[in-house]
Amino acid sequence: MRTRAWVRRLAAGVSMALLVPATAIVGGMAAPASAGFNDRAFDFWVDSGMGPIKSRILPAADGNRERVVYVLDGMRAPEHLNGWEIETDIPNALAAANINVVMPVGGMSSFYADWNAPSEFFGIPAGGPGNSGSGAANALAGGPGKSYRYQWESFLTNDLRNALSERLGFRNYRNGVFGLSMGGSAALTLAAYHPDQFSFAGAFSGYLNISAPGMREAIRLAMLDAGGYNVDSMAPPWGPNWLRMDPFVFAPNLVANGTRVYIAAASGLPSAGDGPNMNTVNGMALEALALANTRSFQVRMATLGGGNATYSFPAYGIHAWNTWNDEALRMIGDLSNNIG
């Protein structure tokens, strides 16, 4: 009976997400910026198969080089700063907990994956100037991941990892990684396939069952809206590359690796900090979908005997930065105890 109830909830969540206006399907929406540029952080450029990529580094308060976390953005990841630095004070909280913070910049709609091809539609290469806006009108515009093939997994687990070790002396194993929405799904993927690098992974409002009915098309709409990207360029439908990205599918890796996993999704009910507007309505629908995915993943982990996961399901919260900020504060202690 419980399984059927979650199937019904998943279907309802997918339907809600598909009914949300395209301008609102996001992986990092809405609340006004509350932090912004941090003058204690510095730019760290690393060459890659995608060209030079910027990350922002915020050193640990005590100067250690042993404790490192990678902080991943959402679907609308901009090209100038990581969303966690723009929208929250979480990087400062991590640094105060004596954790070195690595904030990759860019990767809109990428899922931080190695894509099958540059994003294009109907065999027509992207052309014209790219921009950081959103909407299907950008589908044939140029820009990151369109003029070249996204190779984010390779960058994070090879190029950036090695550069941090060689140039800054950061420990390159027993690191942590966490993210929101798109970045939460990606954090689990990175930990599942690179257990030597990541001993901890956190996912907030992640889409953790992307092969469930309706999920690929929901992601298609989200990627069209977030920069005009084509999910088929990322991974062909239901092929090995797609299944490799699905946390529900690769959950056995996380259990076998003994990765410490922190998973969170809110109820979709607005909190006192969520205003009466369309962003709140849209965030409710998106969080309902994330919650259904997350509950499905929880059941999957339980069937595998996954005692390495901690779950947080707050009674209030939508798909928005204030929700993720609060969840990150709850997670810091667990992260701190399982890295370095």
Secondary structure as UniProt FT lines:
FT   HELIX           2..19
FT   HELIX           22..24
FT   TURN            39..40
FT   STRAND          42..46
FT   TURN            49..50
FT   STRAND          53..58
FT   TURN            61..62
FT   STRAND          68..72
FT   TURN            75..76
FT   HELIX           83..87
FT   HELIX           90..96
FT   TURN            97..98
FT   STRAND          100..104
FT   TURN            108..109
FT   TURN            111..112
FT   TURN            122..123
FT   HELIX           136..138
FT   TURN            139..140
FT   TURN            144..146
FT   HELIX           152..154
FT   HELIX           155..159
FT   HELIX           160..168
FT   STRAND          175..180
FT   HELIX           182..193
FT   TURN            195..197
FT   STRAND          198..204
FT   TURN            210..211
FT   TURN            213..214
FT   HELIX           215..225
FT   TURN            226..227
FT   HELIX           231..234
FT   TURN            237..238
FT   HELIX           240..244
FT   HELIX           247..257
FT   STRAND          260..264
FT   TURN            272..273
FT   HELIX           278..303
FT   TURN            304..305
FT   TURN            307..308
FT   STRAND          309..312
FT   HELIX           321..337
//
